[in-house]
Amino acid sequence: MNISKIANLKFFYTNTRKISYYMSFFVMILFIIGIYWGLFIAPEDYLQGDSYRIMYMHVPAAWLSLQTYMVMAITGFIALVWKIKIMEIISIQCAPIGALFTIIALVTGMVWGKPTWGTYWVWDARLTSELILLFLYIGVMVLYASINDKRQAVKITSLLAIIGLINIPIIHYSVEWWNTLHQGPTVTKFDKPSAHTTMLYPLLYMFIVFNIYFITVIIKRVRLGIYAREKNSKWMEEYTDD
């Protein structure tokens, strides 16, 4: 299918309604399966006991907080260079989704940290850089909301997102660059992951589910963004009248 056709606001809006509807039910079922797998089927950890199970929410949310930011920055760059409207919408709509993932990662990390470290929060390199990521998401949303000209607003928020990319490798490699309390990589060591397969498979499954959830939500939010931008256009009036 022609990419320019998919990028057309009218084509995207009119052809994704049913997709987003069915994906919502699909991802809900996948979440239920994943939560049951992680809470009841995966074995207890010999050191952390059942407290480790929070990683089935924490780790995928942390991954997606970084992944969503990269999507926001890349689509923002495309919007700046090639002036593609749908990329402008995707970029700004990534911000609230990424902020949600970041909040989930921080809160679940704090819940896990209490029994593990004896405190909910330490100014650990990874925790601090993840908190900075949340501030970047909030900054993008506040800037966008404060500027009336939304095309101009996206240009400014895209620049902020691109500059903020420097924080992504800091978050990812912080446990290797600095002496930190945070647990080191367990999944990305593909030659010999630290996690046993009975724990690793449900974690990878939840990562896939979180990605499907992201796709589902971004489709819905892009549709809302298109409606807000095109609600006075002739094609939108004709479509909503049908």
ZALOTI-674022 format. One record per atom (N, C-alpha, C): x negated, y negated, z. Coordinates in pm, whole numbers, plus 50000, padded with zeros to 5 digits. Last residue first. Example, Ala and Ser with C-alpha at 12.3 -4.5 7.8 and 13.67 -1.06 7.14 Angstrom:
487155022550708/486335010650714/487104999750787/486815056950780/487705045050780/486805033050780/
END
This chain:
522564889950819/522984903150768/523474912050882/521504868050939/522944867650909/523484881150865/518824873350949/519564873751075/521074873251054/518214869550674/518014882650737/518824883850866/518764842450629/519494852650552/519394866350619/516914831250806/518344828550824/519184838850750/514554840150686/514894844550821/516384842350849/514594827450438/514634842050441/515004847250580/514454800050513/515624805150442/515734820250455/513314791950846/513104794550704/514344801050641/513494789251113/514224779351033/514044781450883/511884809351214/513314809751243/514134799751162/509144813551194/509914813351070/511434812251091/508044813651449/507444805151346/508354803351225/509604831451592/509414817951645/508884808451538/509294854451429/510614848051444/510474833651493/506594859851468/507074856451334/508424849451342/506644865951741/505854854751692/506294850251554/508224888851740/508684877051813/507944864451765/506504905351591/507854902351540/508414889951609/504404906251770/504194899751641/505534896351577/505614921051973/505224907151999/504954899551870/506004946051847/507144938551903/506784923851922/503354952651785/504354951451679/505534943151727/502274953852039/501794943351949/502754941651832/503594976252146/503844962952203/503394951952108/502584997251984/504014994951999/504304980752045/499824995052024/500374993251889/501864990051896/499735000752302/499254987952249/499864985152112/500665027252301/501435016852371/501035002952319/498565038952168/499885039152105/500785028552168/496615034752365/496455028752232/497785028252158/497635049952572/497505035452592/497325028352458/497375075252453/498705070052486/498655054852504/494595077652443/495365077652318/496755071552342/494095077852717/493495067452633/494255066352501/495375101052791/495935088252836/495335076552759/493605119452670/495015118952629/495625105452668/491345115252822/491315111752680/492735110752623/492385125353062/491915111553055/491865106752910/492945152153008/494065143053036/493655128353032/490155159852958/491185160352854/492395151652885/488735157153204/488415148653090/489545148252987/489545176653376/489815162853413/489655153453294/488775199053243/490125199153300/490535185253348/486095193453184/487105192553076/488525192453130/484595171953430/484915185253378/486045184053277/482535143353374/483825148953412/484015162853351/480165136453254/480145140053395/481435146753439/479315149652928/480145141153015/480125146153158/476845152252742/477195159852861/478005150852955/477055138252504/476215150052506/476515158852627/478645116352559/479225127252481/478365139952481/479245096252779/478075104752763/478515117552691/481685084552816/480945080552696/479635088152680/482545093853065/483185098752944/482345096052821/481085081853261/481375096153275/481905102153146/478865056053364/479665062353258/479845077253281/479005049253727/478425048853594/479305055853491/480945030253957/480565043253902/480035041853760/479635001354119/480595007654029/480065020653971/477664989254257/478404999754326/479305007554232/474574983054082/475984980554106/476624992254179/471974967753945/472244976754057/473664973754105/472444963653589/472254958753725/472514969753826/472704977553347/471774966253355/471454962053498/474644996653388/473305001253349/472274990153365/476914983453450/476504993953544/475114999453510/477184966253227/476824960753358/476324971353455/478004972852975/476684977453015/476274972953155/480644962052960/480384976052924/479064981052983/480394935053036/481284944153109/480864958653085/478594926752838/478234925152979/479084934653064/479984930552599/478844939552630/478384938252775/481984909352658/482344923552636/481154932852661/481094883352669/481404890052796/481644905052779/480924874152414/479664876752484/479894884352614/483444867152337/482974880652303/481684884352375/483994840652378/484144849752492/483704863952465/483834830452121/482764827252216/482784837152334/486284840552026/485024844651963/483844842052057/488124827252190/488064841952191/486734846952134/487664800552118/487434804852256/487274819952263/488484802051850/487094798451882/486744802752023/491174807951891/490334817551820/488864814751847/492094784752011/492074797152090/491204807752023/491834767251791/491084764851915/490984777551998/493564778751603/492164776151567/491314774651694/495974778551739/495354791451710/493874789551673/496524750951739/496304757951865/495584771251843/497064745751474/495854739951533/495494747151662/499464759451463/498394763151370/497044757951422/500984746051657/500554759851682/499484764551584/501034716851802/500764721951667/500164735951680/500994714552083/502264715252010/502104720851870/499284730652336/499124723452209/500384725452125/499694746952553/499554732552578/499444724252450/499694773252472/500964767452519/500894752252532/496984776952416/497974778252309/499284771452348/495854773752671/495494764752562/496554765052452/497014795852803/497274782152850/496974771952740/495964817752657/497414815552666/497754801252707/493184814352697/493744814552562/495244811452566/493054816452978/492644804152910/493214803252770/493804842953016/494674832353067/494354819052999/491564855352896/492914857652844/493864846452888/489584845553071/489534842452927/490904844252863/490354857053311/490374842453299/490324838053152/489834883853247/491204879653276/491334864453261/487044882253226/487844885953108/489304881653127/486374877653489/486134866953391/486934869553264/486964903153584/487764891753630/487594879853537/484884916853463/486264920253425/487224909053469/482744905653598/482864903053453/484244906753401/483314916153855/483264901653832/483424898353684/483134943753815/484394937853862/484424922853833/480444946053733/481534949753642/482854943553685/479024935853958/478824930253824/479974933553731/480934929054255/480204938454172/480124932854030/481844917354495/481434909554378/480424917654296/484524938854589/483134934554606/482774926754481/487584948254739/486864940154640/485434937754683/488584965454930/489314963954804/488494956854697/486414988955094/486934975355074/487634974654939/485315013855096/485725008455225/486264994255216/484765026654862/483765017154910/484085011755049/486965044954860/485645048754809/484545039854866/489345033954951/488855046355015/487435050054974/489115009254785/489325009154930/488865022154996/488935014654511/487755010154584/487905010854734/491475020754419/490475031454424/489285027654512/492544995154436/493175006054512/492205017754527/490854981854257/490874977954398/491464988954486/491564994754021/490184995554069/490084991854216/494174986553997/493915000854022/492485002954069/493644958953952/494444963354067/494184978054099/492084959053715/491584953053839/492324958353961/493744972253529/492394977353557/491874971953690/495984955353531/496124969453572/494764975153610/494764932153432/495344932153567/495504946353618/494084941253175/493034936953267/493534936853411/496594946153061/495644957153077/494554953653179/497554919253066/498234929953140/497304941753164/495784906752892/495834902453032/496494913053119/496454919652654/495134921752712/495074917652858/499004908552623/498834923052633/497494926252700/498524881052600/499284886252715/499154901252733/496754882152358/496344876652487/497184881752605/497854890552121/496994899952194/496724895252336/499044868852011/499914878352080/499124889252153/496954855951884/497504849852004/498394859552080/496444875151674/495404870651766/496004865051894/498864877351535/498314889051604/497314884551710/499034851351428/500044856251521/499524868051602/496814850451260/496974840351364/497924845351472/497464871151091/496304872751178/496324862451290/499544860150951/499854871351041/498684874151135/498234840050797/499174836650904/499394848051002/494944835250721/496044844950707/496984843350825/492584820350672/493874813550693/495074822950674/489994829650663/490854832050547/492274826650560/488784819550902/488064819750775/489004820550656/490684821351111/489904809151091/489314808450950/491634847551085/492564836351070/491824823251043/489294861551143/489904862851009/490854851350982/489034853851413/487994850351316/488544851051173/491354865751519/491174851251525/490134846351427/490744892251478/491864886551402/491824871351406/488564893151662/488374896351520/489494890551435/489754886151909/488664878151855/488474880551704/491714906351940/492084892251944/491024883451879/490114929151936/491124927351832/491524912651824/488674924352171/487964924852043/488924923151926/490754926252358/490024913552341/489294913252207/491444952752331/492424942452293/491734929152273/489144964752435/489534967152296/490494956352247/489184956752704/488074952852616/488484953852470/491564968252787/491344953952813/490224948652725/491204994752725/492104986952640/491974972052666/489465002352934/489075003552793/489894994252704/491174997653152/489914990253140/489404990652996/493195016253099/493535002053104/492274993453088/491755040653117/492325036352988/492685021452986/490985038053402/489995038753294/490595034853158/493475036553551/492425026453559/491505026453437/495005059153504/495535046053468/494415035853458/493305078753577/494105081253457/494895068953415/492245071553819/491445068453700/492235070753572/493775081054018/494115067653971/493325063953846/492615104254099/493655105053996/494065091453943/490935102254312/490345100054181/491395099054072/492335110154536/492245095754510/491685092854370/492235136754593/493275132354500/493155117554464/488715139654629/490045144854655/491035140254550/486125132454584/487085121654608/488495126654642/484805157954564/484285147154647/485365136954686/486255174854401/485655180654521/485065170054614/489485165954282/488045163754278/487405168254410/491995188954181/491505179254279/489985178054268/492905193053830/492485197653963/492025186254053/495905184353657/494455182653673/494045186553814/498665185953726/497995197153659/496475196253675/499565162653859/499945175953908/499175187653846/498585138653752/498925139453894/499085153753945/498045142753477/497015137353565/497295139353713/500495153353385/499245160653364/498175156053463/502245132453450/502435145653510/501155153953500/501185112553285/501205110553430/501365123853502/501605124253030/500255121053077/500195119353228/504415125953017/503585138053005/502195135553065/505055098753035/505555108153136/504715120953136/503835088952802/503395084352933/503815094053043/505365101452603/503935104452614/503385100352750/507825088752646/507715103252666/506245107252684/507095062852573/507585065452708/507475080252742/506445065452305/505365062552399/505805064852543/509045070552200/507965080252183/506865077952287/510455047252252/510885059852314/509755070152311/508925029752091/509145026952234/509545039552309/509105039551835/507825040951904/507975038352054/511675031851761/511395046051784/510085048151860/511275003651744/512355009551826/512035024051861/509254999751562/509024995751700/510065001851794/510605009851331/509345015751377/509115012551524/512744992651295/513015006451334/511765013151389/511214968851230/512244969151335/512474983351386/509504965651022/508954971451145/509994972551257/510354952250800/510054966450786/509514973050913/510694925350842/511864933050797/511624948050792/508134916850918/509274915251007/510434924250969/506514922650692/506224928550824/507464928250912/507734907050493/507624921550477/507414928150612/507424881050600/508754886450573/508724901550563/504624878450611/505434877650732/506804883750712/502244899250461/503344889950437/504304890150557/500554919950505/500284907450575/501364896950555/501494938650325/501684941150468/501504928350547/500584926250091/502024928250111/502334930550258/497874927250115/498504914050112/500004915050133/497434954650092/497234948150222/497924934650227/499524977349926/498754965049914/498664958150050/499155011950000/500005000050000/499124987650000/
END
